[in-house]
Structure formats: C-alpha cells, structure tokens
Amino acid sequence: MSTLMPSKNVFSRFCPKRETLYFVVFMLGLGGISTLALPPLHILPILLLGFGLLGQRLNTTRNWRHAAWTGALFGFGFYAAGLYWLVNAVLIRADEFWWFVPFPSLGCALILAPTVAVPAALCTLLPPGLRRLSAFAALWTLFDMGRTFIFSGFTWNALGSCLAIPGPVGTLLIQPAAWMGEDGLTLALVLLALLCGTALLDQTPLARWADRLLGTHNAPAPLPSAIRRRVFAGSIAAMLLWCIASTLRLYTVHPTSEPGPIAVIVQGNVPESEKIGRQSPRDIFTRYLHLTAQGVQAAQALQTTQRKPGERFRPIVFLWPETAFPGYDLLQDSPRARQAIMEWAVGADAGIIGALRMDDAGHYRNSVMALAPDGSIEAVYDKARLVPFGEYQPPFIPLQIVPQGGMAAGPGPQTWHLPDIPAVGPLVCYEVIFSGDVVNAHDRPRWLANVTNDAWFGNSAGPRQHLSSVRLRAVEEGLPVARAANTGISTAYDGMGHMLDHLEWGKAGVLTVALPASLPPTLFGRMGQSIPLGLCVMVLVLACLPRRDHQHATSPPNSKTQL
C-alpha cells in the first residue's frame, strides 16, 4: 500500500508550504484593503494598517528576492482590487468578449505589480528602519510616476487622490498639490503611512499574530519609546504645517484675470449599450438638443443677473460629453446637423462637443470640436492619451481586441482661442488624470473643458476616481474646470478645488455654471513633474547618507534595526 502513496518530498513540490500560502494570501489582502483609502471611500486610516504591516515585512525580510515577492503580491492585490471596475467595460459587450472578462483588472494588476516589487527589492540595499522605509516611499512614488510611460499611460489609483475627500476637508488637504502635484501628495502619504503605521503597530498583538502566521523567524525587537515619540511628533508637526500652509493659500491667493464664461454642461445619460447598438440615434440627438436649449436659456438669465454696470455680457459656452451621440462622422460630414445644434442653442457663443472623426489617412480619432454660432467648426482637438485595450491596442497582443486596431492619437495639450471666449484647454476623457500634462506650457489657458464618457464603467468607483483627478488638476494648475460626462458625474470646479455644482450619476440634466477667473500660475504649473521628482531624489539621498552612529552595525543579527 505504501508503494502507491506519493512520498512527502514529491507532494511538497506541487503543494506550497503552509507559511508560503499564508504569506501570499496575507500580502494580497494587505494590498486589497489599502484600496479602501481611494475614492470614493477615502478611509485614510486603513493605510496605517496596510502600509504599516507592509513596512514591518520589508524591515524583517531575509533578502531582496523575498522583498520583491512581498512588493509584487502587495501591488497585485492593490491594483486588482482598485481596478475592479474595468470589468464593466467588457460586460457591455460580454456576448462578443466574454472570454476577456477576467483580464482587465487582473491583467493590469499583473502588469503593474512590478512597479511595487522593484522598489521593495531596491530598498533592501539600505539597513532596516527609517532609511529603508523612506527609500521605499520615494521609490514607490518614482515608479508610480513612471506609469505614465506604460503603453499610452496608465496612472489610475495614484494614492495622492486619497486626499481629495469631497467637501471642505478635502479642499484643505489637497492645496499642496498646487506646489508639488498629485505625486508629491503620494510621496507624503506613503511616507507618513509607512513610518507611523510601522511604529504604531510595533509589538502589538496584530503584528505578533502576523509574525506567527507567516513564520517570521527574525521577529523585530521592540522600538524604543523615544523613537516612537519622535516619529509621532514629527508626523503631527508635518500634518499641522500642511494644514496651516493650505489655509494660508485658501485665504491669500486670489484670481488675477477676468471671470470665465458661463458654462452650460449637458448630461444626456445615454447607456453605452444604446450607443453601441445605435438603437435610437434620433432620440438621443433630440434629447441633447432640448437639454442644450434649456441650459442656454438659463445661462442667458444668469448672464443678465450677474452683469455689473458697465461690464460686458459674459460669453456662453455649452459642452456635450465625449462621443455624445451615436452619429460618428455626423458633426464632421453634416453641416446641416451642426447648424441644427446651434439653432437650438441660440444665444450661445460657442459649443464644445465630443465626437468621433476620421482623418485624411482613414484613421478614426476621438475628438472634441468647437462650433461657432453659425455651425461651422472653429477648432478640433484630437485625444492624445488613448485608453489601452479600449482605444489603443498594444502591439504585443496577437488577438484583435480593439476594432480596426485602435484610433490615432493627437499631438498633446492645446489651447483654443475662440472669438470672444476666454482661452480654453480641451481634454478628452481620462487625459485629465495625467498630472502635469493637461496644459500647453507655452500658452496657458484660462479654463479647462473636459468631456468624457464614464458609462463604460458603470456606477462604480471608476467614475469617482476620475472625478477626483479632475479636482486635483484644477488645484495643480489653478484653473477652473468644466466637465461634461455622458452618464455623470458632470461638474465644475474653481482653481482651489471647490465644487461649484454637479449632476449625480445616472441622471439626465443640464448645469449652468458661471466659471470664476483663473488663479495666478501655480508653482507646480510652472515647474511640473520636476518638483515631485526632486522631492523623491532628496528623500533617497537623505536615506543613503551615512549614519553618524553605528547602531545598525551593533544590532543583534536577528532583530530589526530601530527606526
């Protein structure tokens, strides 16, 4: 009988050790729960738990390979949970792409996991403790910034967006984005969560349970109370300074130019299945016409009530979302359709409409067009940042996923100078998530117009994360933003990140918002990504400087060097 049973050694080849299985599940879970801090939940204390236990694993790791696996599993759990909403885009066409359902979130997580694994491995070049954790925070941010170069760019789930809490609390917390951008917020948040979380959880029952569960043999020695006090005192001082600086900006920075236009933001609330199937294009078109007429009439009334003596009437601009209706080449090829739109919008000085068009080479482009009052096309902007696997197919994928191989990309940020309209920077869809790359640096606009269609992602976290990015771009650049979304959330922000008005998800309607003036150019607006890049390099240099004492050389070999 014994000859028929596999030996223990043979069985162990195919079945991982219990500690290994626990380790995999534990790290995936830590990454997953850390996404609760992202929009729309903003549960910031969860980062102390997630990154605190991650910091302890990094401080007790045996070698760089183990650290790399620690980071890879944490990163996979973080991105798989944080990008769950990508599956909704496939479900809309599940009859055709049912086999692709598991791949959007899990595939992206697999691609992005190395952006955490490599920082985790590199930080082990430094001794455990403050220097190792600080280096990991800087490297996390650098690799996070590097995600803009993956495919056509994929910077979703930036941790800096966790601070964009709806309401006045979030407005206070995100003001430093005007100086160091969203990536600077990410650096500060990861650094704070790592140091405070590690110190807070040190020698707690939770940390000891994790050590026993994972079979950690070099369990950390308890931190001296003096070190813990320094970490907490420094963190509290940094948070107070953060709030004071934000308050000063809110009360001392004022607009320096003329007010912006009156924006009529149209939200048609058209399900994506209707647009793909072209079930009722005439009804959809008519819906947009009626909403636009309603909004322009309200804008004309606002134009009169807000006009000061001797002041000229503020211009009216209406916005339709990205690919607003299933007309495809209608705006490009039909002058009569354009004229009909402007006839219903009598009183508007311009219309900004998202539409597909075909270029001279026969390639489709995801564009936004500016219409004059007579229906002529005054300007065209082509989306430069195409969505991987949706509008853009990476060349290494052998299967045809994107119809016709994808769209053609435009040249990048532009500024439109339309007659009698304050200079505007158009942005299509998720282009607005790219910190430091939304404005023409040589021709700064006075406001930003973002047209998008988040119907692909359903009533999930995706549209809320997108909305937080819009708010952060407003603060980074000091510019008001008008955003028209097909199914929501349509909104307008001023240059401080205050929400001026909004339409909730899943509602058809129209917003009429008098946009305020732009703020003076921000420090981040002038210097861009060089600021968070410089901050990360500074943290790395400080982490690599030789220590004055040699405490790390005399510490017991099986204990963690003190913070």
C-alpha positions, -999 to +999 in steps of 0.1 A: +000+000+000+028+024+009+043+020-026+011+036-040+013+067-019+034+097-031+063+105-010+063+136+011+091+152-010+072+146-042+040+160-028+058+191-014+069+200-049+033+207-060+019+219-027+033+251-012+042+252+025+015+264+048+036+295+057+041+303+020+003+301+013-004+323+043+022+348+031+006+350-004-029+355+010-017+379+036+001+402+012-026+401-014-051+410+013-030+439+026-028+454-009-065+449-014-077+465+018-054+495+012-076+505-018-103+514+007-084+547+011-090+555-026-121+574-039-149+572-033-145+558+003-114+578+014-108+556+045-074+570+052-067+552+085-066+519+066-033+530+051-017+528+086-027+492+087-019+482+051+014+501+048+023+496+085+023+458+081+040+461+047+067+482+064+072+455+090+075+428+063+101+449+045+120+455+077+122+418+085+127+405+051+155+380+046+168+391+012+159+412-019+141+383-036+117+379-006+112+417-006+104+417-043+078+390-038+064+410-009+061+440-030+047+421-060+020+405-040+010+437-023+010+455-056-011+428-073-037+429-046-037+467-046-043+471-083-066+441-088-089+454-061-085+491-071-092+485-108-121+461-104-144+485-122-126+479-155-146+447-159-177+467-165-164+479-199-161+443-210-195+433-197-212+458-220-200+436-249-200+403-230-216+384-259-186+391-280-157+393-255-170+371-226-136+353-226-119+386-218-138+394-186-111+383-161-083+401-178-089+439-174-083+442-137-062+411-131-042+417-163-035+453-154-026+442-118-001+417-132+015+444-154+016+470-126+028+447-098+065+451-107+061+489-100+059+479-064+081+448-065+112+467-078+110+494-051+106+468-024+137+449-037+158+481-041+151+494-006+168+463+009+201+479-002+197+500+029+195+487+065+161+481+081+144+510+098+138+546+089+161+547+060+148+516+043+111+527+047+119+563+035+136+549+004+107+526-003+083+556-002+104+576-026+108+546-050+071+538-048+064+574-059+090+574-087+077+541-101+042+555-097+052+585-119+067+561-143+033+545-151+027+574-174+051+557-199+034+522-197+015+517-231-001+551-237-001+558-200-020+543-171-018+564-139-051+553-122-051+546-085-025+573-075-025+574-037-024+612-037-061+611-048-070+597-014-068+632+000-094+646-024-122+639+001-155+656-010-162+688+008-141+713+027-119+688+044-106+675+011-103+711-002-079+718+027-059+686+022-053+689-015-040+725-016-003+715-015-009+699-049-005+735-062+031+733-052+041+696-056+014+680-076-005+648-070+027+628-070+040+649-042+009+641-022+015+604-029+051+607-016+039+624+016+010+600+022+031+568+016+059+581+038+035+590+066+016+557+064+048+537+064+065+554+093+035+560+115+019+526+107+051+507+114+057+525+147+020+523+157+017+485+151+051+477+166+048+448+191+010+450+190-010+417+192-018+422+155+019+424+145+028+394+167-001+374+152+012+383+117+047+371+126+034+338+139+011+333+109+039+339+084+065+320+103+088+350+107+119+339+124+137+372+127+109+389+147+115+426+153+128+439+186+106+464+203+111+501+193+125+524+220+098+547+232+120+577+223+120+567+187+082+561+186+077+596+202+099+612+176+081+595+147+046+605+161+057+641+170+073+646+136+042+633+118+019+655+139+041+686+132+041+678+095+003+675+094-002+708+113+022+726+089+003+710+060-030+724+072-016+758+081+000+762+046-032+751+029-053+775+049-030+804+040-033+795+004-071+794+005-072+829+021-044+847+004-044+835-033-069+854-054-079+855-091-060+879-113-079+878-145-114+884-158-142+858-150-146+828-172-176+821-194-210+808-184-207+770-190-238+750-200-229+714-192-252+688-208-255+653-193-276+631-216-274+599-195-273+576-225-265+539-217-234+527-236-254+497-249-278+521-267-249+540-284-231+508-295-263+493-309-274+526-324-308+518-311-323+554-311-298+579-325-325+604-334-340+603-299-305+607-283-298+637-306-331+653-298-325+648-261-293+667-263-309+695-283-337+700-258-313+700-228-290+724-246-318+748-253-329+746-217-294+753-204-287+782-227-319+799-217-309+796-180-275+809-189-290+840-206-309+847-174-278+843-154-259+865-179-282+894-170-284+890-133-246+886-128-237+915-151-223+945-133-229+981-145-206+989-175-195+952-177-200+933-210-221+902-210-202+870-202-200+846-231-220+814-230-204+780-240-222+747-239-205+713-235-216+679-248-198+648-235-172+626-253-188+608-283-221+624-271-244+605-295-240+576-320-236+599-350-199+591-356-190+613-386-222+633-383-205+665-370-177+662-394-197+655-425-230+672-420-231+710-419-269+708-415-266+688-383-241+714-369-264+742-379-294+724-362-274+722-329-266+759-329-301+768-339-314+751-307-286+769-288-294+804-299-276+828-276-246+806-271-212+819-283-197+785-289-203+748-284-178+722-274-188+687-285-171+654-282-173+634-314-155+607-334-140+619-367-119+603-395-086+619-405-073+621-441-054+588-436-087+570-428-080+566-391-106+573-365-098+599-338-116+606-306-120+643-308-137+674-295-149+701-318-157+738-312-187+751-331-193+787-340-228+802-337-233+796-375-225+759-371-190+760-386-162+741-370-138+766-354-113+742-338-106+705-335-087+687-307-077+650-310-073+630-279-036+623-273-037+598-244-056+567-257-070+541-234-050+509-235-071+479-247-100+503-254-088+528-280-053+516-283-041+480-287-005+473-275+014+457-304+024+426-285-012+413-282-018+388-310-056+389-308-077+417-323-093+432-293-097+469-304-118+473-335-097+483-366-066+482-344-075+513-325-075+550-330-049+576-340-036+598-312-033+636-313-002+657-306-010+667-270-023+696-249-036+726-269-051+760-261-081+772-281-085+810-287-121+811-299-138+845-307-149+863-276-143+832-254-116+831-227-087+808-238-097+772-231-077+740-229-098+710-242-093+675-227-109+642-237-118+616-211-090+602-190-064+626-203-073+646-172-057+620-149-022+628-161-007+652-136+015+679-152+004+671-187-030+688-192-020+723-202+000+738-230+031+751-211+037+778-237+001+790-240-017+788-206-055+787-210-079+805-186-101+774-180-102+737-189-130+718-207-131+681-200-156+659-220-159+623-210-180+592-212-178+571-180-208+550-189-184+522-198-175+517-162-209+517-146-220+532-113-187+521-096-155+536-081-141+543-116-161+575-123-155+587-088-117+582-091-119+601-124-138+629-108-111+632-081-085+636-108-104+665-123-104+682-089-067+677-084-059+691-119-079+723-111-057+728-079-024+719-096-030+744-124-050+770-106-077+768-133-114+763-132-126+731-149-160+724-166-166+687-170-194+671-192-199+634-186-224+613-205-239+594-175-222+615-148-207+629-128-208+662-146-194+691-125-174+723-124-146+732-100-128+765-094-090+768-092-090+759-055-109+727-060-142+739-047-171+721-064-193+748-079-222+725-090-227+689-101-251+663-116-251+629-099-245+597-118-274+583-139-294+615-143-302+634-175-300+671-170-280+703-175-258+725-153-255+763-158-223+775-141-207+809-142-170+799-141-148+821-119-115+836-131-083+817-131-057+819-103-021+830-108+001+803-123+010+778-095+045+766-087+036+732-100+020+747-131+053+764-139+077+736-130+056+705-134+068+670-125+103+682-118+091+691-083+079+657-071+109+641-089+132+664-070+114+656-037+118+618-043+155+623-051+160+643-020+144+616+002+166+590-014+198+610-009+189+616+028+182+578+032+215+569+017+236+593+037+260+575+062+247+575+098+266+593+125+264+564+149+269+527+142+239+514+159+229+493+129+263+476+130+259+465+166+223+455+165+215+418+170+216+399+137+181+385+142+164+418+151+152+448+132+173+479+133+154+506+152+136+533+134 
